[in-house]
Amino acid sequence: MIAETYRRKVPLVLLNGRMSGKSFRRWQRQGSLAKYLLRSFDLCLAQDETQGKRLSLLGAQNVACLGNLKAGAEPLPVDDAELASAKSKTKNRPLWLAASTHEGEEQFIAAAHLSLRETFPNILTVVAPRHPTRGAQITDLFTHAGLKVARRSQREDLNSSHDIYLGDTLGEMGLFYRLSGVTFLGGSLVAVGGHNPIEAAQLDTALIVGPFTFNFAGLISDLQQAKACATVTTADELAKTVKQLLTDSVLRQDRIGQARAVAAREAGALDRISARLYPYITRLKSASEFHRARA
């Protein structure tokens, strides 16, 4: 009896809910099971309207779309001395960043770099793979493409002869984003689903993504509607877009400003979610006090 009373008094909340299209179709086949599970939640907070609709169709009740919690995080940190050193080594060179790349994307990056080199002979491409353990594999790929690579993990000194600066380290995305005014966000030219665009939008870099952005569809849609994010599907389109952003400073700064505005607006999600959770936190506190009293 105590356990049953306690169970009823404790609120169950789904936070930052996301369900891929594939998962949604799979759960649709479960019918009553999905409905039973989702209706056990007192509140379902979805990342965006698409996710909220999927949860509702599966049977969830009291669904709200207040924003993505990941957008409420503070800007990524940076070591100021390392940033100053990197800027010193790359000054007077046009550069762009390929961030959080996955296997299958570095081929696009190599082809885009070779194309860009026709316009910018001293261009530098910074590549920060999602999985730094792939550093040696990625280096081999670029080397076979005729590109000279400096690996950050090996403390190889970057100089003007290098085509690629490989950021195969952990915890330094804040440095790489701040170093570049143009960023391609990986996991989006292959069917990984993309990565958090707000981290880049907070740090003044113009965004480019591929067609596979379903992991952050809501945020990407907001950025695209604000004309703060370009989408490409081929290495040629990637090169052309990077070239446009490197040569047109007005366009680049406009994209950066629009992205920053979206990031600032989305940051309010944390306050909205906190306000919505407050009554449930109060109930949880009451349930905890009740449980201690009966123990």
C-alpha angles and dihedrals in degrees: 000000000000091000092049093048091046091049091054092049096051113085118225114212131183109213128202090352118198130172124181120227089251093052091046092055091047093051091047087064090056091065112175094019092062091046092049093050097045094045089059087073117091090203134013116199110193126198093234144348094276092055091045092053092050092051091048093049089053091054106269116149130206093027119176132180108209100152141278116302090214088067090063095065122112117255113279112270126245138196102240094208092052091048092050090049093049092048090050092053094047102038117130090020122108107233142174135187131235102198130197094357123183134208109290095033101077089071088061090048093051093049092047091050093052090050093047091050089068088066099028108034093186098041118146122209115202113204120193107181120209089233110041091194086077090067097111093045092050092047090055091051093052093043091053088052089058096256126134115230134201112197116212093201089060092047090239108173112245115228139164093275093065121097097186131039105198112207096198094160135104127248098015104102088109088062096047094048092050091049096058134055091198125051135181108203111218134218085061104086088057125045096267093110102241133264138263108301094189092073088062096038090057092056104056104256127132110243132230124178138177125237097271105080101129094128089067101021094142096051093043090050090052091050093047092049088053089051088241099123134049125209124214133179105187139042089249092054090047092053093047092049094048089048091051093050094046093050100039107060093176092057091044094051092045091053091047092050093048091048091050090052091052090048091051092049093048091049087072089071090087092059093045092050093045091053092050092049096049097089091049092049088053090052090048091053091051091049091050091051090048091051092050091049092053096041 
